[in-house]
Structure formats: structure tokens, C-alpha cells
Amino acid sequence: MDIVLYALTALLYGGLAVAGWRAHRHTAVEPALAGVPAGIARAAPSKASGMGGIGRALLLIALLVHGVLLHTTIFPQNAMIFGFAFALSAMFWLGAGIYWIESFFFPLDGLRLLVLPLAFVASLLPLVFGGVRVLSYSAAPMFKLHFLIANIAYGLFAIAALHAVLMLLLERRLQRMRGLSTRHTGSSWLSSWLDTLPPLLTLEKLLFRLIAAGFVLLTLTLVSGVAFNEQLLNRALQFDHKTVFAFLSWLMFGALLTARRISGWRGRAALRWVLASFVALLLAYVGSRFVFEVLLHRAVV
């Protein structure tokens, strides 16, 4: 049954990703062949570049199938199997879900072209890296709550990190276009891809919404983690690499939001801070589990 879910999830994500890139290539090449400047072509609406009703429905089905797959593989018969591959799969499942919701309100075709291929790859990683430890306390309600909140927070920060990458690319492109009379800087696939994105201010607004929501959930993750350790291990904190990097990322995201509120911090430095904070969050769990499970061949909690 699991292999059928893996195949269906990969088929849906992969098919939508290929269809999206083919539609994007068609809308990018067609105006160029007609001699239409890229800036003018971008201003005209195009059904090929957007995700229509069928695409949204298929993505929703992919999210539902992927969600069932994650539940059946992570929680088999009141146990728990987990690792860095499962963490990445869950992270990009949530990221794709957040994109699906965002796409109803903002034109985010460029983000879709990035999220879906990553979700496709991440959904198959547990097939390759499946050697993880079974946790005996996974049935504890406190742990399940902690696990759910943590993964939602990771998904929010993952999509925020992708937003930051896109904003850095857009900002670099705008700097290169300074002094030019049009937005057209060439017919490369990167330029045409960036043309599908909304303005920088819109992306920035979305970015800090995601970070604020993720920060609240990350705070709840740390609080529930402390409560869970107190309940099972009779100690509130365990100062290992996971705890240190988790609190470090919390401090970094908190500092970013504080600087944004007080001084309106923005620009390339703020975006790089977002990415550094996300890397710290990855090292808190996904990175440490990769080192132990794949490089050191050791099972960890």
C-alpha cells in the first residue's frame, strides 16, 4: 500500500512540476518569437502560466495523498518511525500546502515552479533513507502535539526561506536593470521565470507574515518540547546540539522580527538573515539526524 502512495504522490507532484515548467517555457518563448518585449508580455494575462482549476484540484489531491503517506509511514501501528528524510518530506508537504493556500490570493507561479520539484524529491527521500529509530513514546498526546506544531513551524519557515531566495534573485535583477529603459534584461529562462513573480513589496509582505506565524509556532514547539521532556524524562531541558540550534534559530528569527518592527529592517541583509536563521533551524533537527543516521549510522531520538 505504501509503495502505491509513494508512486501516486511522486506522479502528481512530478506531473504538475513538468506541466508548470512546460507552460512557463511556452509563455516565455511565444512572446519572444512574436517580437514582444518581456515586460509587455508579463503585463498581459496568460492562462498557460497560471494554475487553473484542474491544476489546483490535482495539487490538492497530491497534498491529501502525501499527507496519508506521511501518516502511515511515520505512525505505523502506534509506533513512530522518523528521520531527516521524513522531516524534509513533511516540511515540503506543508510548504506545498501553504503555497496552495497563498495562490488563491497572490500570483505566485514562480514559487510553484520551485516548490513542486522540491516536494517531488522530498516525498521520495524516505524510500532511500529509511533507517530510523522507532520511538516507544509516540502514542503520548503531548508528543503528538509537539510533533504537529513543530512540523507546521518547519513548513512555514521552509516556504519563507524560498520566498527569501526569490526576493534575493529579484533584487539582484533589479539592480542590474538600473539605468535601463525597460525591465527586459534578456531572454534567459531565469529572467522569464522571475517575471512571473509578484512585486518585491508583495513578496516582502508575505515573507514577514510567514515568519511571524512560524515564530509563534516555533515558540510553542520549544515550550511543548520542554513540557514533554519534563513529563517523560523528569528534566525540562537537554542541552544537546538539537536544543542549542533550535533556541539559536528562535533567537535569530525573534531578532529579525524585532528589528523589522522597530526600525523597518528590510533589504538584502534582512533576507540573508532569514536564510541563516533557517539554516540554524535545519541544523537543529534535519541536519543533526542526517549526520547521525547516514554518516555515523546511529539511531537517535
N, C-alpha and C positions, 0 to 999 in steps of 0.2 A: 504493500500500500504506500509506504513512504517513497519508494522509487517512482511511483506514478505521480505523487505530489511534487517531487523534485522535477520530473520531466515537464509537468504541466506548468509549474512556476517558471522554469527556465524558458519554455516555449513562449509563454505570454510576455515576459519581460523582454526576451530577445527579439521576438517579433515586433513588439511596439518600438523597441530601440531602433531596429533596422528600418521600419516604416518611417519613423521620425526623421532619421538621417537622410533617407531617400527623398522624402518630401522636402526637407530643408535644401538638399542639393538641387532639387528641381526648381524651387523658388529662387535659389541663388543664381543658377545658370541661365534660366529663362530670360530675366531682365537684361543680363549681360549680352546674350545673343541678340536681343532686340535693341541694344544700344542705350538702355535706360540706366542712368546713374544709380548707384546703390542706395543713396539717401532718398531719392524719389521712390524707388521701388519699395523701400521699407515703409514709406508713408501709406502706400496703398494696401488695403486689406487683402489677405491671401488665405484661402481655405486650406491650401496644401500645407502651410507652415504651422497651423494650429492643430490642436487635438479636438476632433469633433465628438459628437455624441457616442459614436461607436468606440472610438479610442478611449474615452472616459470610462465607458462601461467595461471594456476589456481590462483596463488598468484596475478598476475596482475588483473585477474577478481575480486578477493576479494578486492583489493585496489580500483578498479573502483566502485564496488557496495558499499563499505564502504564510499567512497567519496560522492556518490549520497545520501546515507543515512544521512551523516552529513549535507549536504547542505539542504535537505528537512526538517530535524528536527530542525536545528539551524535557518534557514531563511524561516519560513513559511509565505507566502503572505506579503512580505515587512516588516515583523516584525523580531524580534530576540529573541530566547529562548536559554539561555545558563546557564551553571553552572559547578561545578567541575567535574561532570561525563562526560559532553560533552567535557570539556577541556582535560581530560585524554583520552577519545576516540579519539579526534583529534590528540593528542600527539603521541599515539601509532600507529595510522594510518600513520602519517608521518614517524614515526620510522620504521615501516614495509616497507614503500616505499623506505626509504634510504637504508635499508638492501637489498632490491630487486636490487637497482642500484649497491651497493657495491659488491654484489655477482657475478656480471659479471667480476670483476677484482681480487677478492681475495677469497680464500676458507674460508667461514665464516659459515660453517654448525653448529658449536657450538652456534653462535649467533642466528641463525634461530630457534634452539630448545628453546631459551629463549624468543625471540621476539614474535613468533606466539601465544604461550599460553597467553602472556600478552595482545596482541592485541585482542584475543578472549574474554577475560574477560572484557577489557576496552570497547569493542564495545557494550556489553550488559548492562553496567552500567547505561546509560540514561533511560533504562526501569525501573530500580529500584529507581533511584534518579532523578526524572523528575520535581520536584517542583522548578522551576526557574522563574526569573522575565523577562517579555517581555520588551525589550528596544525600546523606541519610536524613537530613532535617528539612528537605524541600517541601514537605507537606505542612510545615508550620505556617500559619496565616501571616505572621509578622514577616517571615522571609519572603513569601509570595508578594506581599505588598511592597516590600523593599525592592524586590527584583523588578516589579512592574514599573514603579516610579523611576528607578534608575535607568531602565531601558528607554522610557519615554524621554527622559532628560538627554540621554546619549543621542537619540534620534533628532531631537531639536537642535542640539549643538552640531551634529553632523551636517544637517541641511544649512545651518548658519555658516559653517566653515565653507561649504560650497558657494554660498552667497558671497562670502568674503573673497574667494578666489575669482569669481566672475567680476566682482567690483574692481579688484586689482587689475584685471585684464582690460576692463573698460576704461579705467582711469589712465592706464599706460597708453591706450589707443588714443584717448582724447588729447593727451599731452603731445603725441606725435602729430596729431592733426592741427595743432595750434599754428595759426598763420595761413591755413588753407581755406579756401572759399567754400568747400563742401565737406561733407563727412566722408566722402569716398576716399579711402586710402589704398585701394587695391581690390582685386577680385579673389583674394585668398579665401579658403574655407573658414579661417579664423575670423576674418573681418565680417563675412556674411553671417557667421554664427552669432557674433556679438551684436549684429544689427537686429537680431530677434529679441534682444533683451529690453526690458523697460528702462527708463532713465535711471541714472545713478541715485537720484534722491528717492525714487520709489524703492529701489533695492536697499538703500540705506535704512529706510523706514521699516521695511520687512526684517532686515537683519537685526536691528535692535529690539524689535518685538520678539523675535525668536530667542535672542539671548536673554531677555528679561524673563520670558516664560521658562526657558531652560534653567536659568539661575534659581528660580523658585523651586523647581523640581529637584535640582541638584542639592539644594539646601535640605529639602525633605528626604532626599536619599541619604545624606550624611546623618541626619537626625534619626531616621529609621534604622540605619546601619548601627549606630551607637546603641539604640534600644534593643536591636536584635542580638548584638554581642552581649549586652547586659543580661538578656533573658537566657541565652544558651551557654555562654562562656563565663558568666559572672564577672565580666570586666567590660567597661564601656568602650575602651579603645585598644586597638592592637597596632602599634606603630611599626608597620611594615611598609614596603615600597608602595603598595596599593593605597594605603591610608595617606601616606605623605603626598603622593601625586594627586590624589583626589582633593585633599584640602588645598594643595597648591593651585590647582585649576579653579577651585571655588574662590580663592582669594584673587586670582587674576581676573576672572570674569566679574567679580564684585568690584574690583578697582576700575575696570573698564566702564561699568555702568555708572559708578560714582563720578568718574571723570566726565562721562557723557552728560550727566545731569548737571554738574556744577559748571563746567567750562565748555560744554558742547563739543567735546573731543570728537574728531572725525578725520577722514583722510587716510592716506596710506599707512601712517604709523598705527592708527587705530585698527585697521584691517589686519596688519601684521600681528598686532597684539591678540586679535581674535584667533588667528591661526596658531599662535604659540600657546594660547590657553587651551585650544582644542587638542593640540599635541600632548600637553600635560594630562588632559583627561584620558586620551587614548593610552598613554603610558600607565595610567592608574589601574587599568584593568586589561584592556585588549593586549597592550604591549607586553605586560608582565606575564600574561598567560601564554603568549606566543613563545617567549623565551623559555619558560618552564616546560611547556608541552612539546614544542617542536625542536628547540635547540638542546635542552637539557633532558628531555624525555622524562619529566617528573610530573606527577599529578598534583594539582593544587586546588584549594577551596576557592 
